[in-house]
Amino acid sequence: MSAKPKRPIPILVYHQISEAPPKGAPFRSLYVSPQSFARQMALLKLLGYQGLSMAALLPYLRGEKSGKVVGITFDDGYQNNLSHALPVLVRHGFSSTCYVVSNLLGKTNVWDSAIGIAQVPLMNGDELRQWVAEGQEVGSHTQNHARLLQCDAPAALAEMTQDKAALENLLDVPVRHFCYPFGEYAPEHVAMAQQAGFLTVTTTRRGRSTVRGDLLELPRVPVVRSTSLPVFWLKVATGYEDRKRP
């Protein structure tokens, strides 16, 4: 008999865990309310899923472990991840990975200012240390939230390697997981991520991850303001997101 196929693994992606700005604000979809996030994590727990950081998820992605697991990731390092998401994660015994931008710690999401997105605080160094102390993980998101496709090769590699080094120096822990800013990258950036020493890299491609798939171009499952609890279940437990792949 052939081995039973491994269950696809959803890697959830969040941005801000906060009440959304007024109707008409740009990229309002990227806000998930604290109440919605709490309900989503409670549903995962109720259904028997374990929420995991990318480091904890890696053995499952490699096929070395099996189980009902979900990756939980946050892009950019917003302070509201600490204030609103962390207590919920800790309550359920979940871990997660927050991809941060080392040159902007304690500042705001300046890369969004040109398109009118409200400026909100990013975690500073002390807050990132608290995040890690509470069992969460920090990943790299480049030094400056760079558009890698607009960087020459040395600059793109430096954005990765110097961000990794800065975060490791700050937190005194290895930083082995990376996320392409804006979801923009080319094959050479995949090679750079490997050269920089990252073990996994996440993208904005939609879908659940396959076991023993490409660890440097992992798809994710977006969770947005309008994601109802039934749709959240569909995204995690069914092929709903897999059909969204281009």
Backbone torsions as a table, in degrees:
resi	resn	phi	psi	omega
1	MET	NA	142.1	178.0
2	SER	-78.6	152.8	180.0
3	ALA	-66.4	145.2	178.3
4	LYS	-65.2	133.8	-179.7
5	PRO	-58.9	143.7	179.1
6	LYS	-71.8	140.1	177.9
7	ARG	-64.8	130.6	175.2
8	PRO	-57.7	150.1	-175.7
9	ILE	-112.2	117.4	175.5
10	PRO	-78.5	135.0	171.6
11	ILE	-113.8	107.0	-177.0
12	LEU	-75.4	144.1	174.5
13	VAL	-124.6	125.6	174.5
14	TYR	-118.4	160.7	170.1
15	HIS	-116.8	-91.4	-179.1
16	GLN	-96.6	136.0	173.0
17	ILE	-105.6	89.5	-171.7
18	SER	-165.9	160.0	173.5
19	GLU	-63.2	140.7	-177.5
20	ALA	-71.1	151.0	174.2
21	PRO	-68.8	174.1	-177.3
22	PRO	-58.0	155.4	179.1
23	LYS	-54.2	137.1	-178.4
24	GLY	99.7	-14.4	178.4
25	ALA	-67.7	141.0	-178.3
26	PRO	-66.4	142.9	178.1
27	PHE	53.8	36.2	177.4
28	ARG	-60.7	-23.8	-178.0
29	SER	-64.2	-22.1	-174.7
30	LEU	-81.3	3.9	174.8
31	TYR	-98.7	129.1	171.2
32	VAL	-115.6	126.8	-176.1
33	SER	-66.4	151.7	177.1
34	PRO	-56.2	-36.5	-180.0
35	GLN	-67.2	-41.5	178.3
36	SER	-65.3	-43.2	179.1
37	PHE	-60.7	-44.3	179.8
38	ALA	-61.3	-41.0	178.7
39	ARG	-66.3	-39.2	179.9
40	GLN	-64.4	-44.1	179.4
41	MET	-67.3	-36.9	178.0
42	ALA	-64.7	-38.1	178.2
43	LEU	-65.4	-43.0	176.7
44	LEU	-56.4	-46.3	-179.6
45	LYS	-62.9	-44.9	-179.3
46	LEU	-60.2	-36.9	-178.2
47	LEU	-83.8	-0.6	176.0
48	GLY	88.6	14.7	176.8
49	TYR	-85.6	149.4	171.9
50	GLN	-109.7	123.1	177.1
51	GLY	-82.7	129.4	-171.5
52	LEU	-132.6	148.3	168.9
53	SER	-69.7	169.1	179.9
54	MET	-64.5	-35.7	178.1
55	ALA	-64.0	-44.6	-179.6
56	ALA	-71.6	-27.4	-179.3
57	LEU	-78.7	-22.5	-171.6
58	LEU	-55.1	-44.2	178.6
59	PRO	-61.1	-30.0	177.1
60	TYR	-73.2	-40.8	177.7
61	LEU	-64.4	-32.8	179.5
62	ARG	-80.7	-10.1	-177.5
63	GLY	83.7	11.2	-180.0
64	GLU	-81.9	-23.9	176.0
65	LYS	-131.0	159.0	173.8
66	SER	-135.2	152.5	-179.2
67	GLY	163.9	177.6	-178.5
68	LYS	-89.8	91.8	-173.4
69	VAL	-128.3	154.0	177.8
70	VAL	-136.2	130.8	171.5
71	GLY	-78.9	141.8	177.3
72	ILE	-123.4	119.7	180.0
73	THR	-129.8	150.3	175.7
74	PHE	-127.0	131.0	179.1
75	ASP	-96.0	135.4	165.5
76	ASP	97.7	-27.7	175.8
77	GLY	87.0	39.6	-179.9
78	TYR	-66.8	143.3	178.2
79	GLN	-60.2	-30.9	-179.6
80	ASN	-70.2	-14.4	170.5
81	ASN	-65.4	-39.9	179.5
82	LEU	-69.1	-47.7	-173.8
83	SER	-75.0	-35.1	-173.8
84	HIS	-107.4	-35.1	-177.5
85	ALA	-87.3	-40.3	-173.6
86	LEU	-56.3	-48.4	-179.1
87	PRO	-59.1	-35.2	179.5
88	VAL	-69.0	-44.8	179.1
89	LEU	-60.4	-45.6	-179.6
90	VAL	-63.0	-41.8	-178.9
91	ARG	-58.7	-37.0	-177.5
92	HIS	-94.2	-1.1	-178.3
93	GLY	72.5	28.6	-179.7
94	PHE	-96.2	151.6	169.1
95	SER	-114.6	165.9	-177.8
96	SER	-156.0	169.4	175.9
97	THR	-121.0	129.1	175.8
98	CYS	-111.9	119.3	-179.2
99	TYR	-87.5	120.0	-172.8
100	VAL	-121.3	165.1	-172.6
101	VAL	-115.3	105.7	-165.9
102	SER	-63.6	-34.4	-178.5
103	ASN	-76.9	-6.1	-177.5
104	LEU	-117.1	14.0	179.2
105	LEU	-58.7	132.9	179.5
106	GLY	76.1	4.7	179.1
107	LYS	-107.7	-143.7	-179.4
108	THR	-132.4	176.4	-178.9
109	ASN	-77.7	67.1	-173.9
110	VAL	-64.0	-24.5	179.6
111	TRP	-64.9	-16.8	-179.4
112	ASP	-94.8	-7.8	-169.4
113	SER	-63.3	-35.1	-176.1
114	ALA	-66.3	-22.7	-179.9
115	ILE	-105.7	13.5	170.6
116	GLY	82.9	11.8	177.9
117	ILE	-74.5	134.7	-178.5
118	ALA	-56.4	140.1	178.4
119	GLN	-85.4	125.0	-179.5
120	VAL	-130.5	157.2	-175.3
121	PRO	-67.4	142.5	168.8
122	LEU	-99.5	154.8	178.0
123	MET	-60.1	143.2	173.2
124	ASN	-94.6	-177.7	-175.8
125	GLY	-59.9	-45.0	179.8
126	ASP	-63.3	-38.2	179.7
127	GLU	-69.4	-35.7	175.6
128	LEU	-65.7	-38.4	176.7
129	ARG	-62.5	-39.2	176.9
130	GLN	-63.5	-42.8	177.7
131	TRP	-54.8	-46.9	-179.0
132	VAL	-70.2	-40.5	-179.7
133	ALA	-61.4	-26.4	-179.7
134	GLU	-90.5	13.9	172.7
135	GLY	92.9	10.9	179.3
136	GLN	-99.5	171.2	-175.5
137	GLU	-120.6	150.6	173.9
138	VAL	-112.2	132.5	175.0
139	GLY	-116.7	171.6	-176.8
140	SER	-94.2	142.6	179.1
141	HIS	-135.5	27.7	-173.9
142	THR	76.0	163.4	-178.3
143	GLN	-66.8	-34.3	-169.7
144	ASN	-131.5	21.1	-173.0
145	HIS	53.7	53.0	-170.5
146	ALA	-74.9	147.7	167.4
147	ARG	-86.1	99.2	-171.9
148	LEU	-60.9	-31.2	-179.5
149	LEU	-68.8	-16.1	178.6
150	GLN	-100.1	0.5	179.0
151	CYS	-99.3	146.2	169.9
152	ASP	-73.9	170.4	-172.1
153	ALA	-59.2	-48.1	179.5
154	PRO	-61.0	-39.0	-179.2
155	ALA	-67.8	-40.5	179.8
156	ALA	-63.8	-44.5	179.0
157	LEU	-64.1	-40.5	179.1
158	ALA	-63.7	-38.7	177.9
159	GLU	-57.0	-36.5	179.4
160	MET	-78.5	-54.3	-172.8
161	THR	-68.3	-38.8	-178.4
162	GLN	-74.1	-32.7	174.4
163	ASP	-64.9	-46.5	179.0
164	LYS	-56.9	-47.3	-178.2
165	ALA	-65.4	-41.1	-179.6
166	ALA	-63.9	-42.8	-179.2
167	LEU	-69.5	-39.5	177.8
168	GLU	-64.4	-38.9	178.5
169	ASN	-66.0	-39.9	-179.5
170	LEU	-68.6	-43.0	-170.1
171	LEU	-100.7	-14.1	-178.5
172	ASP	58.6	37.2	174.3
173	VAL	-138.7	155.3	176.7
174	PRO	-66.4	143.7	174.0
175	VAL	-117.3	105.6	-168.8
176	ARG	-120.8	9.9	-175.4
177	HIS	-133.6	138.5	-169.7
178	PHE	-132.7	154.4	175.6
179	CYS	-135.0	131.2	179.0
180	TYR	-70.1	120.2	177.5
181	PRO	-61.4	142.5	-178.9
182	PHE	61.5	3.5	-175.3
183	GLY	69.4	15.7	-174.9
184	GLU	-100.6	125.8	177.8
185	TYR	-166.3	165.6	177.2
186	ALA	-129.5	170.4	-178.6
187	PRO	-53.4	-35.1	180.0
188	GLU	-65.1	-27.4	179.1
189	HIS	-74.9	-30.1	173.8
190	VAL	-62.5	-44.8	178.3
191	ALA	-63.6	-39.3	178.0
192	MET	-63.4	-41.4	179.6
193	ALA	-61.2	-40.2	176.5
194	GLN	-65.8	-43.6	178.6
195	GLN	-60.5	-36.6	-179.5
196	ALA	-71.8	-13.6	176.4
197	GLY	97.9	15.9	178.4
198	PHE	-79.3	140.5	-178.8
199	LEU	-91.3	-31.5	174.1
200	THR	-135.7	152.7	174.2
201	VAL	-138.1	130.4	178.9
202	THR	-104.1	154.6	-176.8
203	THR	-124.0	-174.3	171.7
204	THR	-103.9	7.0	173.1
205	ARG	-63.1	139.3	-174.9
206	ARG	-90.3	145.3	178.4
207	GLY	137.9	166.9	173.5
208	ARG	-88.2	154.9	-177.7
209	SER	-85.3	143.1	176.8
210	THR	-92.7	143.4	177.3
211	VAL	-65.5	135.6	-176.6
212	ARG	64.5	27.9	175.0
213	GLY	-86.8	-167.8	-178.4
214	ASP	-76.2	111.7	-176.4
215	LEU	-74.8	-12.1	-177.9
216	LEU	-102.1	4.7	175.3
217	GLU	-145.1	58.0	-174.8
218	LEU	-78.8	130.0	173.9
219	PRO	-75.9	163.7	177.7
220	ARG	-137.0	169.2	-178.7
221	VAL	-109.6	109.5	-177.9
222	PRO	-74.3	136.4	172.7
223	VAL	-116.4	121.8	-173.1
224	VAL	-125.9	178.0	-175.3
225	ARG	-55.2	-38.8	-174.8
226	SER	-86.8	1.6	-178.4
227	THR	-71.8	105.6	177.5
228	SER	-74.1	165.8	-179.5
229	LEU	-62.7	-42.1	175.7
230	PRO	-62.0	-39.2	178.5
231	VAL	-69.2	-37.1	175.5
232	PHE	-56.5	-45.7	178.3
233	TRP	-61.0	-44.2	178.6
234	LEU	-58.7	-42.5	-179.0
235	LYS	-62.3	-38.9	-175.0
236	VAL	-81.9	-45.0	-164.6
237	ALA	-102.0	-7.9	-176.3
238	THR	-130.4	-177.4	178.5
239	GLY	-83.2	13.6	-177.6
240	TYR	-49.6	-51.2	-178.2
241	GLU	-74.9	-30.5	-179.0
242	ASP	-61.3	-30.1	179.5
243	ARG	-76.3	-10.2	180.0
244	LYS	-84.6	-6.6	-178.6
245	ARG	-62.7	140.0	178.4
246	PRO	-67.5	NA	NA
